[in-house]
Amino acid sequence: MRRSHLLKYLFLLVMISTAKAQDLTIEQSQKLAVDNYPLIKQYELIEKSKEYTISNANKAYLPQLSVTAIEGYVFGDFPSMGSGDDSKFKFIGLAQVNQTIWDGGATKTQKKIIEASSNVDKASVEVSLYDLRSRVNQLYFGILLIDEQLKQLEIQNKILSNNIDKVNKLHENGLNYKTDVDEMKVEQLNLNRQKKDFQYTKSGYQTMLSYLIGKDISQIKLEKPLNAIDLDTVIKRPEIQRFEMQRNMITAQSDMQKVSLMPKVGLLGAGVLLAPGINLGANKISTVGVAGLSLAWDTKGLYKNSNEKELTKQELNKIDVQEETFLFNTKFQMNQKKADIERQNAILKDDDAIVKLRQTIREGYQLKYDNGAGPLIDLLNATEKEGNARADKALHEIQLLMSIYEYQTIKGN
């Protein structure tokens, strides 16, 4: 018996877990939307591009070989040939090998620029993906709102159905008019028409959200988020990270100006081949070679250095202004949404009282009608007003939840 009860208990747990697994939270929906969005593939492309570009930069320290071959007519005075061949047509071969020892930090700086540029691209992708949250919120809460409206319609429909049963019995006993039944059936048809309208709208929202997250949600229940109000003002939007990455890239690019002021040191090997050779003996081919250290120093960067520093400062100032403007606009939106949340909270307190009063009024008219002391129209009007009050309350509850999540989205929680 104990084993049987244990198996039943385990089975019940599995069923509950399976049922919960079919539910979908708004956080899960947002993550699925990001994973499903084609732009997410850009991360991998950016990383691959960075790897190839850094690999190319690392090859700057590999030996560089250049070969030039010339077959042509030589102008002007030229040493005579030892063999007596004074032809002006010569073959000239030039070969040079360079091995960089120190490039003034150019390769290291180039790699920093590549890394910084890659980070800016990734941050821009993150900003674009973050915008999906607002789209998910609109559709998700739209579906929740329709579900709440359908629940309220069902409550009204249940009240009408109970009254129709009562009136039918009274009519069968000759104690009531058939028109009362017809009036209530008309109200039921009106409710059914509203229900169909909501159901078609919900189906459209479900189709759009399913497409956005890459998952069919037509048979999945959306969980109603908890009303947890966290109105801190710390902004954590991905745009902040992008501004920082842009600063890093500008700083890395400015380092290249410092590199241009540095000399470059390397090993050099060069050779020249002439055919027919010049008057160096009986050889038909002459060759000359040279090897040693090379030092190159381009001083033109000195003249532009001060201007380049000022340009870097101006570029950084532009980023500061852009970030300041973004933070100003974001805080303005946060204050606006916070005011909406406070207003909706105040409205909800009145909604509770209104629903209770409307229910009491409807029950009073119900009692009057049941006792034959009140007309049907009063009961129908009271029922409709109670349903509207419940629908308004449900609407305001979802609007409050949506405002809270919009606040979180605006500040980047």
Beta strands, then each sheet from edge to edge (+ up, - down):
strand 1: 64-73
strand 2: 89-102
strand 3: 264-275
strand 4: 286-296
sheet 1: 1+ 2- 3+ 4-
end
